[in-house]
């Protein structure tokens, strides 16, 4: 395969805990304006806290589309949210979807922005599913850890609008942060809201510490710092470029979420946790939800 410009094979640092099926990764923007404290991508992208449209994107995208395996889905996007606030004016993600979906490409949109509901006219007619990240229903907590992202109630509203239009939707409870959003009753409330909004699948993962995001978290929650230092820096394990809680604690949390999800009749998976036995769906990333509505056609 020739080198491509804006579409790449999904390969999260060749992470040994990743169980994702083969797919492509595509981000219309560089950086992310949501400014989530726990973000892992800020450690390797300069100026990550500001979304910037990629230059000459549509021409480069069209060139790459001629080279890819059309059987594989395009994940949009894995680190830079495709719906930052500026998308309302710039419309770059919408223009990319207008290139992808009428031509029959398979697309999985990953976002924590309610702006995605604006594009329901395109998404509902294409080979497209949407995966929403919601970490908590607690508005005050969300305003601290995800200061510039749409509030949880706005995301639930967008989820419902997409589901009612026939778009298959998944929920990512990601990350679960010990001492903040790991309460069982709060997770039950979140799952129940997602079920009412029409979600078909739920995945989850635990917070992974990197030096920059750990420092941000400790500044925002100084009372939690000793607890997190014990869980991560003293008892945790380094995997790739991140520090994880020890396996037994992660497994305990993921089993708890799995039991809640399954009791509501949904499928479940984990993300970069190394527990494939907990996955009850055919894919861990919900790409199995992508419908086939449009037959592939040429790029002309």
Secondary structure, 3 states (H helix, E strand, C coil): CCCCCCEEECCCCCCCCCCCCCCEEECCEECCCCCECCCCHHHCCCCCCCCEECCCHHHHHHHHHCCCCCCCCEEECCCCCCCCCCHHHHCHHHHHHHHHHHHCCCEEEEECCHHHHHHHHHHCCCCEEEEEECCCCCHHHHHHHECCCCCHHHHHHHHHHHHHCCCCEEEEEEEECCCCCCCHHHHHHHHHHHHHCCCCEEEEEECCECHHHHHHHHHHCHHHHHHHHHHHHHCCEEECCEEECCHHHHHHHHHHHHHHHHHCCCEEEECCCCCHHHCCCCCCCCHHHCCCCCCCCCCC
